[in-house]
């Protein structure tokens, strides 16, 4: 009899399960807020680097850095969308509390299933939502979903033209201000300056490339 009692475990209280999910969803929202702040803080450093590149007339580096800003802003927009969807799941779960109290178990929710499925495609949320997917499927809130496709919007060739257009806008807004602030005499003097030797250009190129790689690495870290 004792062995049987050990095997038959009481079902978890559905209301407690819902509250635990909501708590974890709020935690994920706070993580998203923190990631957005990190990205936006790092963007200021990139803007500074773009202005410096513009001042030394290195528009190649400036454009490359502007593309990093475009990608970061796209990531931020996705993170805001992810947060809104997490809040939507929490809201729907909150509405399920009263139903669970009445029927004694969790009911299926097509809306929650749809949102979880969408978030499983988001690179930033894929792992977390796969875990929620397993738990909610086991609890009977959603049906089992198999979705291995992860969005890779930034890598899509279809968006290259759009990205280039946005890069130009960023470059104009940031580097354009710098160019406009330069005194006319300085701008004219730049045109008169002789071309640098190959050795000087190579040395500066190495330094600039190392700096850009460091900036890219920091951005990649906060975006991940």
Secondary structure, 3 states (H helix, E strand, C coil): CHHHHHHCCCCCCHHHHHHHHHHHHHHHHHHHHHHHHHHHHHHHHHHHHHHHHHHCCCHHHHHHHHHHHHHHHHHHHHHHHHHHHHHHHHHHHHHHHHHHHHHCCCCCCHHHHHHHHHHHCCCCCHHHHHHHHHHHHHHCCCCCCCCCCCCCHHHCHHHHHHHHHHHHHHHHHHHHHHHHHCCHHHHHHHHHCCCCCHHHHHHHHHHHHHHHHHHHHHHHHHHC
